[in-house]
Amino acid sequence: MAFVESIAAGRAFAGPEEPEVDADQELRALGGANLAGGLFQAFPAGGGLSQTAVNRGAGARSQVAGVTTALVVVLTLLFLTPLFENLPQATLGAVVIVAVAGLVDLAALGRIRRLRFRDYALALVALAGVLVLGVLQGVLLAVVVSMLTLLHGTNHPPIEVLGRRPGSGHWRDLDRHPGGETVPGLLVLRPLALIYFGNGPRLRRRLLDLVDAADPPPRVLLLDFDAVPDIDVTALDIVDSLDADLRRRGVTLWLTNLNARPLDMLRRHPAAAAWAPRLFGEPAAAAFSARPPRGTR
């Protein structure tokens, strides 16, 4: 958590002319500092949003401010403690609030809301967590909720039903472009996520549901893997299972637009020879192959 708050402070206060904050370098620096401090029973080192805001509000611009702060703390502990021991916490809180108020950017929050409501909701969760629980606990809550949201999105990948743009070979989502053309007997679906052991079974069930719901029933299911950067071995086994389920329904599975890694795995597959005629470079080639011969209905 100290690392998360340090990175948040660094990115929040970095100016446009300053170097970009390197998370790896910051982690090494904090780890080294705490390793060295642990040898002398020092307090854990880490950045702080409120402390950084106070420093920036006081005009700090370099590491000299840290040295000055350390000297002032030492002098206060040695000689000035009686002056501050009865200072109300509300006074200290007011100093922090005044310094941190400049970090509140309502315009940026509104921009996030316009661009993507989910990110706006996560920002509100982080804001509420910090206000109710405190900075560290609030940031931890935001991190946990963001990770759960990411896992949920990864395990529930969207699937597009594709149609061809009239007069072209470009295939698009029919929900966004309902005027797209379809090929009789061919159902074209495009998963929009990495396929792995976690989302593979759910993805397989959803694909089968879409095949069962298609009217008229397709003879061929064409999976467009253009938005699938990679699959693991378990996902490849699920593709084989999907192929078997479709065969029992009288449907043939074809694949198109495979990226390099999935394509290499299929080429090393024990049934690579059986898959070869069902792999297509683009949906247009598969659509041409799926057309019924002339004179047939």
C-alpha positions in Angstrom: 0.0 0.0 0.0 2.9 2.4 0.7 4.1 1.7 -2.9 0.6 2.4 -4.3 0.3 5.7 -2.5 3.9 6.6 -3.5 3.1 6.0 -7.2 -0.2 7.9 -6.8 1.5 10.9 -5.3 4.3 10.8 -7.9 1.9 10.7 -10.8 -0.5 13.3 -9.3 2.3 15.9 -8.8 4.5 15.2 -11.8 4.6 18.3 -14.0 4.4 18.1 -17.8 8.1 19.0 -18.1 9.2 16.4 -15.6 10.2 12.8 -16.4 7.5 10.2 -16.4 7.2 8.2 -13.2 8.8 4.8 -13.6 6.9 2.3 -11.3 9.7 -0.3 -11.5 12.3 2.3 -10.4 10.1 3.5 -7.6 9.5 0.0 -6.4 13.3 -0.7 -6.3 13.9 2.6 -4.6 11.3 2.0 -1.9 12.4 -1.6 -1.4 16.1 -0.5 -1.0 15.2 2.2 1.4 13.1 -0.1 3.6 15.7 -2.8 3.4 18.4 -0.4 4.7 16.0 1.2 7.2 15.1 -2.2 8.6 18.7 -2.7 9.6 18.4 0.3 11.9 14.8 -0.3 13.2 13.5 2.7 11.2 9.9 3.4 10.3 8.8 2.0 6.8 9.5 4.5 4.1 6.9 5.5 1.5 5.3 8.5 -0.2 2.2 10.2 1.0 -0.5 12.1 -0.9 -1.3 14.5 1.9 2.3 15.1 2.9 3.3 15.7 -0.7 0.4 18.1 -1.2 1.5 20.1 1.9 5.1 20.1 0.6 4.0 21.3 -2.9 1.8 23.9 -1.4 4.7 25.3 0.6 6.7 25.6 -2.6 8.9 22.5 -2.5 10.6 21.8 -5.8 13.5 19.4 -5.1 14.9 16.8 -2.6 16.1 19.7 -0.5 12.6 20.0 0.8 12.8 16.5 2.2 16.1 17.2 4.0 14.6 20.4 5.4 11.5 18.6 6.6 13.6 15.9 8.3 15.7 18.6 10.1 12.5 20.4 11.2 11.1 17.2 12.5 14.3 16.5 14.5 14.3 20.0 15.9 10.6 19.7 16.8 11.1 16.4 18.6 14.1 17.7 20.5 13.1 21.3 21.4 9.6 22.3 20.2 7.4 19.4 21.2 5.7 21.4 24.1 4.5 24.0 21.5 2.6 21.3 19.5 1.5 18.6 21.9 -1.8 20.3 22.6 -2.5 21.3 19.0 -6.0 20.2 18.0 -6.2 17.5 15.4 -8.7 19.7 13.6 -6.0 22.3 13.0 -3.7 19.6 11.4 -6.7 18.4 9.4 -7.4 21.9 8.1 -3.8 22.2 6.9 -4.0 18.9 5.0 -7.5 19.7 3.5 -6.3 23.1 2.2 -3.2 21.5 0.7 -5.1 18.6 -0.9 -8.0 20.6 -2.1 -6.0 21.5 -5.2 -5.9 17.8 -6.2 -9.7 17.7 -6.7 -10.4 18.0 -10.4 -14.2 17.9 -11.0 -13.7 18.6 -14.7 -11.6 15.5 -15.0 -14.2 13.5 -13.2 -16.9 14.8 -15.6 -14.7 13.8 -18.5 -14.3 10.3 -17.2 -18.1 10.1 -16.8 -18.7 11.1 -20.4 -16.1 8.7 -21.8 -16.9 5.6 -19.7 -19.4 5.3 -16.9 -17.7 2.2 -15.4 -14.4 4.1 -14.8 -16.5 7.0 -13.4 -18.1 4.5 -10.9 -14.7 3.2 -9.9 -13.5 6.8 -9.3 -16.4 7.4 -7.1 -15.7 4.2 -5.1 -12.1 5.4 -4.6 -13.3 8.8 -3.5 -15.8 7.4 -1.1 -13.3 4.9 0.3 -10.7 7.6 0.9 -13.2 9.9 2.6 -14.8 7.2 4.8 -11.9 4.9 5.5 -8.8 7.0 5.0 -6.2 7.3 2.3 -4.5 3.9 2.6 -7.7 1.9 3.2 -9.5 3.8 0.5 -6.8 3.2 -2.1 -6.8 -0.5 -1.1 -10.6 -0.6 -1.6 -10.3 1.0 -5.0 -7.5 -1.4 -6.0 -9.5 -4.5 -4.9 -12.7 -3.3 -6.6 -10.8 -2.5 -9.8 -9.2 -5.9 -9.8 -12.6 -7.6 -9.3 -14.0 -5.5 -12.1 -11.2 -6.5 -14.4 -11.6 -10.2 -13.5 -15.3 -10.0 -14.2 -14.8 -8.3 -17.5 -12.1 -10.9 -18.5 -14.4 -13.8 -17.5 -17.4 -12.4 -19.3 -16.0 -11.4 -22.7 -18.4 -9.9 -25.1 -19.2 -11.7 -28.3 -20.2 -9.9 -31.5 -22.4 -11.3 -34.2 -20.9 -10.1 -37.5 -22.4 -9.1 -40.8 -20.7 -7.9 -43.9 -20.8 -4.2 -44.9 -22.8 -4.0 -48.1 -20.5 -3.7 -51.1 -17.3 -4.5 -49.2 -15.4 -7.3 -47.5 -15.5 -5.6 -44.1 -17.4 -7.4 -41.4 -18.9 -5.5 -38.5 -21.0 -6.0 -35.4 -24.7 -6.3 -36.3 -25.8 -4.7 -33.1 -24.0 -1.5 -34.0 -24.6 -1.8 -37.8 -27.9 -3.6 -38.3 -27.7 -3.2 -42.1 -24.9 -5.7 -42.5 -25.3 -8.6 -44.9 -25.2 -12.2 -43.7 -24.5 -15.4 -45.7 -27.2 -18.1 -45.5 -26.0 -21.0 -43.4 -23.1 -19.1 -42.0 -23.0 -17.6 -38.5 -20.0 -15.3 -37.8 -19.1 -14.6 -34.2 -16.2 -12.6 -32.8 -15.1 -13.0 -29.1 -13.5 -9.8 -27.8 -11.0 -11.0 -25.2 -8.0 -13.2 -24.4 -9.3 -16.8 -24.1 -7.9 -18.8 -21.2 -8.8 -21.4 -18.7 -10.9 -18.9 -16.6 -13.3 -17.7 -19.3 -13.1 -20.6 -21.7 -16.0 -22.8 -20.4 -18.3 -19.8 -20.1 -17.4 -18.6 -23.6 -18.1 -22.1 -25.0 -21.6 -22.1 -23.4 -22.4 -18.7 -24.8 -21.2 -19.6 -28.3 -23.4 -22.7 -28.2 -26.4 -20.6 -27.0 -25.9 -18.2 -29.9 -25.8 -21.2 -32.3 -28.9 -22.7 -30.8 -30.7 -19.3 -31.0 -29.8 -18.6 -34.6 -32.8 -18.6 -37.0 -32.4 -20.3 -39.4 -29.9 -22.8 -37.8 -26.4 -22.4 -39.4 -24.5 -25.0 -41.2 -21.2 -23.4 -40.3 -20.0 -21.4 -37.3 -17.1 -19.1 -38.2 -15.2 -17.8 -35.2 -13.3 -14.6 -35.9 -10.2 -14.5 -33.7 -9.1 -11.1 -34.7 -9.6 -9.7 -31.2 -8.1 -12.8 -29.5 -4.4 -12.1 -29.0 -3.6 -15.5 -27.4 -5.1 -18.7 -26.0 -3.7 -21.2 -23.5 -3.7 -25.0 -23.8 -6.9 -25.3 -21.8 -8.6 -22.9 -24.1 -7.5 -24.9 -27.1 -9.0 -28.0 -25.5 -12.2 -26.0 -25.1 -12.2 -25.2 -28.8 -11.9 -28.9 -29.5 -14.8 -29.6 -27.2 -16.8 -26.8 -28.9 -16.0 -28.4 -32.2 -17.4 -31.8 -31.0 -20.6 -30.2 -29.6 -21.2 -28.4 -32.9 -20.7 -31.6 -34.9 -23.4 -33.3 -32.8 -25.7 -30.4 -33.8 -24.7 -30.8 -37.5 -22.7 -27.6 -37.5 -19.1 -27.2 -38.7 -16.6 -25.0 -36.9 -14.3 -22.7 -38.9 -11.7 -20.3 -37.6 -10.5 -17.0 -39.2 -8.2 -14.1 -38.5 -6.0 -16.1 -36.0 -3.2 -14.2 -34.5 0.3 -15.7 -34.5 0.2 -17.5 -31.1 -3.1 -19.3 -31.6 -2.2 -20.1 -35.1 1.1 -21.6 -34.0 -0.7 -23.7 -31.4 -3.1 -25.1 -34.0 -0.3 -26.0 -36.3 1.3 -28.0 -33.5 -2.0 -29.6 -32.7 -2.2 -33.4 -33.1 -5.2 -32.9 -35.4 -3.5 -30.0 -37.3 -4.2 -31.7 -40.7 -8.0 -31.8 -39.9 -7.9 -28.1 -38.8 -6.0 -26.9 -41.9 -8.9 -26.7 -44.3 -11.0 -25.0 -41.7 -8.6 -22.0 -41.2 -9.2 -18.9 -43.2 -7.2 -15.7 -43.4 -10.3 -13.5 -43.4 -14.1 -13.8 -43.1 -14.7 -13.0 -46.8 -12.8 -16.2 -47.9 -14.8 -18.3 -45.4 -18.1 -16.7 -46.6 -17.2 -17.5 -50.2 -16.6 -21.1 -49.2 -19.8 -21.3 -47.2 -22.0 -20.2 -50.1 -24.2 -23.1 -51.3 -23.6 -24.3 -54.9 -25.7 -22.6 -57.5 -29.0 -24.3 -58.1 -29.3 -25.5 -54.5 -31.6 -24.1 -51.9 
